[in-house]
Amino acid sequence: MMTPKEFTQRSVTAAADLGLFFAGMPDEIMAAAMQGIRANLEANLADDFGVEAAASFAKEFVKAAAGHRNQIDGGGTTPRSHVLN
């Protein structure tokens, strides 16, 4: 079983890697993929963390990945809002 610290470290790394993966891609492609990622995270984490916590984590994970992508693309740290909705 993973410790909370390990889970956090892996999540931060995964969000950064995902942001890098989407760097340079059109917003529409990233938004569609992020919706699926967010839904999968919510579903897979709900049993272990509860529905509300899973939804909150998934939202923040997607926000972090989008923010990292925006930094790479030179757009600053504020994620584009339509990518996160």
N, C-alpha and C positions, 0 to 999 in steps of 0.2 A: 504494500500500500504506500502511496505517495504522501509525503508530509505536506502541510500547507505551504511551507517555504519552497519545496520542490515544485509544487503545483504553480505557485506564483512565478517562479523563475522560468519554468517551461512555457507558461502562458505569455510572459513578456517576450520571450524569444520567438514564440510562434507568431505573435502579432507583428513583430518586426520583420520576420521572414515573409509573412503574408503581404505586408506593405511593400516590401521589395519585389515580390512576385508581380504585384499589380502596377508597379511603377511604369509610367508611360502608356498604360492602357486607357482607353476611353472610359469616362465616368459611367456610362451606361453598362458596359461590360462588368466593371467592378461592382456596381450597385446590384446587379442581378446575382452575381456570385455571393456577395456579402449577405444578401437576404437569405440565401440557402445556408450559408455558414452560420448565420445567427440562429436560424430555426433549428439546425442540427445541434448546435451547442445547447440551446434551451432544452431540447428533448433529451439529450444525452446526460445533462447535468441535473435535471429536475429530481431524479430519484435520490441522488446523493446530497443535494444541497437545498432542495425545495424549489417549487416553481418560481416563486418571486426572486430568490437569490440567483437562480439559473438565468432568468430573464435579464436581471440587472448585470450579471457577469457578461452575458452574450452581447448586450448592448455596448458595454464598455470595451469589450474585446474588439468589436467591429470598429468602434470609434478610434481605438488606439492604432489598429491596422491602417485605417484610412488616414489618420494623422501622420503616421510614419510615411505612407505613400506620398502624401502631400509635401512632406519635408524633402523627400528624395526628388520629387518633381519640381521643387523650387517654389512651391505655393505656400510656404509657411507651415504653421502647426495646427491651424484651425481646419478640421475636416469639412469638406463640402456637405452641407446639410442634406441635400437630396440623396446622397450616397448612403446616409445613415437611417433614413426613414423607412 
